[in-house]
Every structure is written in C-alpha cells, then in structure tokens.
C-alpha cells in the first residue's frame, strides 16, 4: 500500500546543522518546516511513546528484507516465489480478519492501548519465528502461520497510532503529527534494510526477525508505561457509544455505523477505493524484487537492503515535505503519486543496471511520501471522535489486504513470467490506473457546473460533527470525480 513520502532530493534531510555559513533564507525555511512538528514532539504522552515507535519502525524496516529473504532460504528452490508471496502476504493480510473478529474486544481501548496490544502479539509471534529459524527447525508452513498470527491485530495497531494523534493534538497539528509517524516508518527504510541485509549476510535472517520482535516488545512496554502514568488504557474522553453512535450495550452491530460513516462521505469512499487498487498493483513488487535480485542479478540480501534503503531515503524527504502540498487539491496529488510511482519502477523493469534501479526507487519513495499523512488527516477530520479508531481500523482492514492480495497474486505471476516482467507489468498497470483516474476527474469536473461542485456535493465534504474547515477543503478529494452516478 502506499506509504508516505514525496519528491525532493535527499539533501533536505541533513539541513538542520549542516553549514552555519549558509545563507539566512534557506535556514529560515528549514526551521519553519521542522517547527511544525513541535506540538507533537512537546506533547507529554507522545514524547514517551514516540521513541518506542521509532525503534519499532526500525525493526519493521529490517523485516522488509528479512521476511522475504528467510522465505527464499527455507523454501524449496522451485517453490521460492510461491512461499515468498505467502510469507509477505501473511505478514499483513490477516489484519483484515483481526479487524472484524477482535473489534468487540479492543474497540474501547485508547490509541496507546491499541498500539500496546498489537506490539505484544507481534513480539511473541516474531520471537517464536526467530528461535525456530536460528535453531534450523522452521518449515515454510509454520513460518507462514506464525507470520499470520503476528499480523492479526495490525489494523488496530495502525489505527491506534493515528488515533493517538487525534486524541492528543488539535486539528491544525494533526497533519504534522501524522507525518511524523509516517516519517518514522519511512526513515526506517534508510537504515533498516541495509542493516538487515548486513546482519542476514553475517548470521542469517532469523536473527533479524528476532531484532524486529525485540523492537515490538520495546514499543509495547513504552505504551504500557505511558498508559499507567496517564491512568487508563481505555478512551476516557469518549462517550460510551458503539460505532453507530448508540449507547454502549446496544444490540446493533457496530460495523454498520462505521461503514455508514464512510459511505456518507464520497471523498473518503473514492479515496479508499483508489488506494485499494493502487496498493494491489504494488503488491507484486514485494515478491518480484527479492526474486529478481537473488535469481536474475545473483545478488545478496545486502543488495536487496540497498534497494529498499534507496526507497527509504526518498520517502523520508517526501514525508518531511508534506507541508508543501497543503494548498494542493488532493485528487491531483493522488494522481501524481500513482503515475509517478509507476514510472519510478521502469528503470528496474527495463534494465539490469543496479544504479538505475536504485535511483528509480529513491525517486519513487520521494513521490510516494506524503500520501498516508494527508489521507489519514482527512479521515481524522471527517470521522466522529467516538468512532475514529474504528473508522481508521476499517480503512486499514481494506488497504492492508489490497497489498497482500497483490503479493499473493505476485507469486504465481513471477513463477510464470519471471520477476522483471512482473515488475514491468506492475509499472504499466499503475501508470494506466493514474491516467484513468485523471481522465475520470477531468470528465467529472467538466460535467459539473463550471468545474465547481454542486451544493449537494459540497455537503458531502462536511463532517457529521461540524462545519467544513478551510484545512479540510484543501485536502478534499473532489466528489465530482471520485464517483459516478
């Protein structure tokens, strides 16, 4: 699924204290950009949890290499693509099942509580994988099963992170707070994959997954400590209501209210549908890339780490530059990200030149950077406060399996046509998706009254709990282009 970063050059990341003799104007711009993160960094509860999130993100960045590489190592040679696809999918796909099955158990937890529970499950399951892998007792089937267990609460853990931002920060600071979490995740790709590649080459990928398990344990402990100091793991400020806004104890199913909230907002529904297709087309990349490096380039896990590190460098810069898109129409940003990511895959898909592929992935990360931060801000603004964690969990429950299903499809496709042709197919279909969306938006705006939304369409952008704000208008996904009636 897509992630979180934009288009600039990696030099931006090192601006803060680089050269005291530089001109005053760039330093003022840099300070202004990073000042937007001040409210999130100064919030007491976030200040306790953010270090754990950063450590966990690093572990996840390392798993980007380790999960696929371990599957390649333990699977029979003629089944490597299939087991790699299953392993990568199992690391995320069961989150959809967990979002539905465990909703009644965790829906009243605060954001920190959701993150703590998810981190605990992941630490135990991934730790078991590490022990079995290091002792050479891990089979492909057991590996996939344990990965599936580790991801059962991932939708709730992801929702918890962004719910925490909405609980603790006022609306004007939420985009920066979202971007901070997204940037943690993408910054992990700068160090994580390269570090994982080096460790896996020395002692094996099982040890890398063990480090990932330890990082989730640290996150769970940091959240538990923060909850203890705050005094509760549940949502103390929210009304005792279910997802439909009814009093607690109602016999109506909460899921009805969650989906009604999403369906009433055409901008959210259109953005969610586009995101799911986009992530599905990305899924085969996670299977094809390690197979391409191992079989076509005869490379090592260190080279796979270098590719994902290149993506991470670009993604960090994009995430930190999210403020520059504040006055852009979201539909235009989404189209540009989709087409840009597809184009960024072409150097890998069309050549065997390593440096060209590295540059392509770094540009791809740069383009993709702001996607999650801005889109989550729209969900935060338009969802009723007492339903926010459930709406975000439902969003994650759809976007995660989109990538996982693409990954599952990628295994057989790589087996039949090869890794590099699979990368090319993903690239071309992604570009085509962007072009189709752009054409639909253009037709929708021309069919409207002078390209401006009608009165009833404008109402679609208003949240149920308040008037539309200028901030929301800047991020709105034009209803006239996001659905056809």
Secondary structure, DSSP 8 states (H G I E B T S, - for coil): ------SS-GGGGG-TTS-TTS-HHHHHHHHHHHHTTHHHHH-HHHHHHHHHHHHHHHHHHHHHHHHHHHHHHHS-GGGHHHHHHHHHHHTTTHHHHHHHHSHHHHTTB-HHHHHHHHHHHHHHHHHHHHHHHHTT---HHHHHHHHHHHTTTHHHHHHHHHHHHHHHS-GGGHHHHHHHHHHHHHHHHHHHHHHHHHHHHHH-HHHHHHHHHHHHHHHHHHHHHHHHHHT-SB-TTS-SB-TTS-BTT-SS-HHHHHHHHHHT-HHHHHHHHHHHHHHHHHHHHHHHHHHIIIIIS---HHHHHHHHHHHHHHHHHHHHTGGGGTTS-HHHHHHHHHHHHHHHTHHHHH---HHHHHHHHHHHHHHHTTHHHHHHHHHHHHS-GGGHHHHHHHHHHHHHHHHHHHHHHHHHHHHHH-HHHHHHHHHHHHHHHHHHHHHHHHHHHHHSBTTB--HHHHHHTS-TTS---HHHHHH---HHHH---
